[in-house]
Amino acid sequence: MRSLTRALVRALSLLLLVASLVASSGCMVRNFTLKPYRINIQQGNFLEEDDVDQVQTGMTRSQVRFLLGTPMVEDLFNSDRWDYIYYLKIGRSQQVYTRHFIVFFEGDQAVRVEKDLGNTQENDEGEIIESREG
């Protein structure tokens, strides 16, 4: 009885192995390779368009920081320039979205604002959409 059980288990194991090989071979596609999932890489300060539009010359550093947050780059050699940089790479694709916003100060007052939306734009839901090639 014991040898019959072992033979049955061995036969079922072999049958299961053959069945799984046959089933998986039917799913194979020519030149199909599995690729790992790649997450979106998002770095920097994502600034809402409304917040950026509110920055004006004459604002103090604390007002700008309250409105936009801490700048991504605060130059050690030029403390009168704050750079807000945003970078987004979408997963496996080659799409890269960038934004660059610069505030120049003299003393404690903002004197100039430069805005480069790069190749990004927002839709009505606040999601990034491509506006030009980057």
Secondary structure as UniProt FT lines:
FT   HELIX           2..25
FT   TURN            26..27
FT   TURN            30..31
FT   STRAND          41..44
FT   HELIX           49..54
FT   TURN            57..58
FT   HELIX           61..68
FT   STRAND          73..74
FT   TURN            79..80
FT   STRAND          81..89
FT   TURN            91..92
FT   STRAND          96..106
FT   TURN            107..108
FT   STRAND          109..116
FT   TURN            118..119
FT   STRAND          120..122
FT   TURN            124..125
FT   STRAND          128..130
//
